[in-house]
Amino acid sequence: MAVIVPFETPGASIEELVALVAGDMERVNATILSRTGSDVTMIPEVANHLISSGGKRLRPMLTLAMANLAGYTGDGHIKLAASVEFMHTATLLHDDVVDESEMRRGKLSARMLWGNEASVLVGDFLLGQAFRMMVEVGSLRALDILSAAAATIAEGEVMQLAAAKNTATTEDEYLAVIRGKTAELFAAACEVGPVIANRPKAEQTACRSVGMNLGIAFQLVDDVLDYGGKSAKLGKNTGDDFREGKITLPVVLAFRRGNDTERAFWIKALERGEIADTDLDHAIGLMNKHRALEDTISRAHHYGAMAVDALALFPSSPMKSALEQVVAFCLARSH
């Protein structure tokens, strides 16, 4: 069952950003390659399986973009961008173990190929390498922002565990989870650029706001795609969140707006894990009936608009325009 979403953003693309940071991204990729090296053969094998699997590298590109926007002229943003990518990769390796995921970006997940233990330990190795690079940059404030983000992401993951299979989760509680587990790394990735450029506090805060709101919008769109996206686009199977009993915003809204019979269906499927072959279609039907998918996309557009508004502090430039396009692109993925 397809999801029809009445929002269009013609030509939304990250290509403008990709072109502007291409030179710096080459240096980031070289750094990533050199820092995954280890005498322990399995470490580069596991790390490169995920790192080379076609992710957009959006988070490190945001670090480079914000440093550029802030007029930074040093080299520190390269190592910070690589650190951000390592943090992201580590959380994906850990997430797949926690979620027992079989697929990641359209390929078998690392845990399916090397096992849970290797996935967790290589994730830990990447976090260690990320912190080494942060220290090398020599900005105590940037180290503080990214290390605090690592702790917040872990808190978000634990909050998600507590909310898993709990249909009583409220919208506020769910938003707190995604602020921690997804949006915090976007926020930190954006904030460190103006920090190492020694820009005024107002600019640092604005960049953090861009990342936080973009991250929330990004996750909300992901939540919708799980109930109506194409698996090739998602890099995982449509309906994985449903089968794993994950409480996401479309579920929260459909549950709250449903009648007793409908709520009983959600409790049976998500809390008790009793899922029949036709239940995913039934779940999507209930979401359409109660406008849960449409309203989740509306929420995403609200946060996207806040991200664009936070950019308003900066003068017009190709980089600012490219960042506005990134927000539009993240929202347009819902089609």
C-alpha positions in Angstrom: 0.0 0.0 0.0 1.6 3.3 -1.1 1.7 6.4 1.0 0.5 9.5 -0.8 2.1 12.6 0.8 1.0 16.0 -0.5 4.3 17.8 -0.2 6.5 18.5 -3.2 10.0 20.0 -3.3 11.0 20.0 -6.9 14.7 19.3 -7.6 15.6 19.0 -4.0 19.2 17.5 -3.9 22.4 17.4 -1.9 24.4 17.7 -5.1 25.1 21.4 -4.5 26.6 20.6 -1.1 28.5 17.6 -2.4 30.2 19.7 -5.1 31.1 22.5 -2.6 32.8 20.2 -0.1 34.2 17.7 -2.6 37.8 18.7 -2.0 37.5 18.5 1.7 35.6 15.3 1.6 38.5 13.7 -0.3 40.7 14.5 2.6 38.1 13.2 5.1 37.7 10.0 3.2 41.5 9.5 3.1 41.6 10.2 6.9 38.8 7.7 7.5 40.7 5.1 5.4 43.9 5.6 7.3 42.2 5.6 10.8 40.4 2.3 10.2 43.8 0.6 9.7 44.8 -2.0 12.3 47.0 -5.0 12.7 43.9 -6.8 13.8 42.6 -7.9 10.4 38.9 -8.1 11.4 38.8 -4.4 12.4 39.3 -2.9 9.0 37.2 -5.6 7.4 34.1 -4.9 9.6 34.6 -1.1 9.6 35.0 -0.9 5.8 32.0 -3.1 5.2 29.9 -0.4 6.6 31.9 2.7 5.8 32.2 1.8 2.1 28.6 0.7 1.8 27.3 3.8 0.1 26.1 6.1 2.9 25.7 9.7 1.9 28.2 10.9 4.5 25.7 13.7 5.3 26.9 14.3 8.8 30.6 14.9 8.0 29.6 17.0 5.0 27.6 19.2 7.4 30.7 19.6 9.6 32.7 20.8 6.6 29.8 23.0 5.4 29.4 24.8 8.7 33.1 25.4 9.0 33.1 26.9 5.5 30.0 29.0 6.4 31.9 30.3 9.5 34.9 31.2 7.4 37.2 28.6 9.0 40.6 28.4 7.3 42.5 25.7 9.2 42.6 21.9 8.9 40.8 20.9 12.1 37.4 20.5 10.4 38.8 17.5 8.4 39.5 15.4 11.5 36.3 16.6 13.2 34.3 15.5 10.1 36.0 12.1 10.2 35.3 11.8 13.9 31.6 12.5 13.3 31.5 9.8 10.6 33.2 7.3 12.9 30.7 8.1 15.7 27.8 7.6 13.3 29.3 4.3 12.0 29.8 3.1 15.6 26.2 3.8 16.5 25.0 1.9 13.4 27.1 -1.1 14.3 25.8 -1.0 17.9 22.2 -0.4 16.7 22.1 -3.4 14.4 23.1 -5.6 17.4 20.5 -4.1 19.7 17.8 -4.3 16.9 18.9 -7.7 15.6 18.9 -6.1 12.1 19.8 -8.3 9.2 20.2 -5.6 6.6 22.0 -2.2 6.5 22.1 0.0 3.4 20.8 -2.8 1.2 23.6 -5.3 2.3 23.8 -7.9 5.1 24.6 -6.1 8.4 28.0 -6.6 9.9 26.6 -8.7 12.7 25.2 -11.2 10.2 28.7 -11.6 8.7 31.0 -11.3 11.7 28.7 -11.7 14.7 27.4 -9.5 17.4 30.6 -9.4 19.4 32.8 -8.2 16.5 30.2 -5.5 15.6 30.2 -4.1 19.1 33.9 -4.2 19.6 34.7 -2.6 16.2 32.2 0.1 17.0 34.1 0.7 20.2 37.4 0.9 18.2 35.9 3.5 15.9 34.7 5.6 18.9 38.2 5.4 20.3 39.7 6.6 17.0 37.1 9.4 16.8 38.2 10.7 20.2 41.9 10.5 19.3 41.2 12.7 16.3 39.2 15.2 18.4 42.1 15.5 20.8 44.5 16.1 17.9 42.4 19.1 16.7 43.2 20.7 20.0 39.8 22.4 20.6 38.6 21.7 24.1 35.2 23.1 23.3 34.8 20.9 20.1 35.9 17.9 22.2 33.3 18.8 24.8 30.5 19.1 22.2 31.2 15.8 20.5 31.9 13.8 23.7 28.7 15.1 25.2 26.9 14.1 22.0 28.3 10.5 22.4 26.8 10.3 25.9 23.5 11.8 24.7 23.2 9.4 21.8 23.7 6.5 24.3 21.0 8.0 26.5 18.7 8.2 23.5 19.3 4.6 22.6 18.5 3.5 26.2 15.4 5.7 26.2 14.3 3.9 23.0 14.8 0.6 24.6 12.6 1.7 27.5 9.9 2.9 25.0 10.2 -0.3 22.8 6.9 -2.1 22.5 5.3 0.4 24.8 2.2 1.7 23.0 1.6 4.2 25.8 4.6 6.3 24.6 3.5 9.9 24.1 4.6 12.2 21.2 6.8 14.2 23.6 8.5 11.1 24.9 9.1 9.9 21.4 10.5 13.3 20.3 12.9 13.2 23.3 14.2 9.8 22.0 14.9 11.0 18.5 16.5 14.2 19.8 19.0 12.0 21.6 19.6 9.1 19.3 19.5 10.9 15.9 19.3 14.7 16.1 22.1 15.2 18.7 24.8 14.0 16.3 23.5 16.3 13.5 23.5 19.2 16.0 27.1 18.5 17.2 28.3 18.0 13.7 27.0 21.4 12.7 28.1 23.2 15.9 31.8 22.3 15.9 32.5 24.2 12.7 31.8 27.7 14.0 33.4 26.7 17.3 36.8 26.0 15.8 36.4 29.1 13.7 36.0 31.1 17.0 32.7 32.6 15.8 30.3 34.5 18.1 28.1 32.4 20.4 25.0 33.4 18.3 26.5 31.7 15.2 27.5 28.6 17.1 23.9 28.3 18.5 22.4 28.9 15.1 24.4 26.1 13.5 23.5 23.8 16.4 19.8 24.6 15.8 20.2 23.9 12.1 21.6 20.4 12.9 19.1 19.6 15.7 16.0 20.5 13.6 17.3 18.9 10.5 18.1 15.7 12.5 14.5 15.5 13.9 13.0 16.1 10.4 15.3 13.4 8.9 14.2 10.8 11.5 10.5 11.6 11.2 10.8 11.1 7.4 12.6 7.8 8.0 9.7 6.8 10.3 7.2 7.4 7.5 9.4 5.6 4.9 9.3 2.4 7.0 5.6 2.2 6.3 5.6 3.4 2.7 9.1 3.6 1.3 10.8 1.3 -1.2 13.3 -1.1 0.4 16.0 -0.1 -2.1 15.7 3.5 -1.0 15.7 2.6 2.7 18.5 0.1 2.6 16.4 -2.0 4.9 13.1 -3.9 4.5 9.9 -1.8 4.5 8.0 -2.7 7.8 11.1 -3.5 9.8 10.1 -1.0 12.5 6.7 -2.7 12.7 8.1 -6.2 12.9 10.6 -5.2 15.6 7.9 -3.6 17.7 9.4 -0.1 17.4 7.2 2.7 18.6 7.6 5.6 16.1 5.6 8.7 15.6 3.2 7.3 13.0 2.4 4.5 15.5 2.0 7.0 18.4 -0.5 9.1 16.4 -2.5 6.1 15.0 -2.7 4.5 18.5 -3.9 7.7 20.1 -6.5 8.4 17.5 -7.8 4.9 17.2 -10.8 3.2 18.8 -10.5 0.4 21.3 -10.4 -2.3 18.6 -7.7 -0.6 16.8 -5.6 -0.1 19.9 -6.0 -3.7 20.7 -4.5 -4.5 17.3 -1.4 -2.3 18.1 -1.0 -3.9 21.5 -1.2 -7.4 20.1 1.2 -6.6 17.2 3.8 -4.4 18.9 3.7 -5.3 22.6 3.1 -9.0 22.2 4.7 -9.5 18.8 1.8 -11.5 17.5 2.0 -10.4 13.8 0.2 -12.1 11.0 1.2 -11.8 7.3 -1.5 -9.2 6.6 -0.9 -7.1 9.7 1.6 -4.6 8.1 -1.0 -3.7 5.4 -3.6 -3.4 8.2 -1.2 -1.1 10.2 -0.7 1.1 7.1 -4.4 1.2 6.6 -5.0 2.5 10.1 -2.2 5.1 9.7 -3.8 6.4 6.5 -7.3 6.4 8.2 -6.0 8.6 11.0 -3.6 10.7 8.8 -0.7 9.5 11.0 1.8 9.4 8.1 0.6 12.7 6.6 0.8 14.4 10.0 4.3 12.9 10.7 5.5 14.5 7.4 3.8 17.8 8.5 5.8 17.6 11.7 9.0 17.0 9.7 8.3 20.1 7.6 7.8 22.1 10.7 11.3 21.1 12.0 12.7 21.6 8.5 11.4 25.1 8.4 13.1 25.8 11.8 16.4 24.5 10.4 16.1 26.9 7.4 15.2 29.8 9.8 18.3 29.1 11.9 20.4 29.6 8.7 18.9 33.1 8.2 21.5 34.5 10.5 24.1 34.0 7.8 24.5 36.2 4.6 23.5 34.7 1.3 26.2 32.5 -0.3 26.4 29.3 -2.4 27.0 27.3 0.8 24.0 28.7 2.6 21.9 27.9 -0.5 23.3 24.4 -0.6 22.4 23.8 3.1 18.8 25.0 2.4 18.7 22.4 -0.4 19.9 19.7 2.0 16.9 20.4 4.2 14.6 20.2 1.2 16.2 17.0 0.1 15.8 15.3 3.5 12.1 16.2 3.4 11.6 15.2 -0.2 12.8 11.6 0.6 9.2 11.0 1.8 8.0 10.6 -1.8 
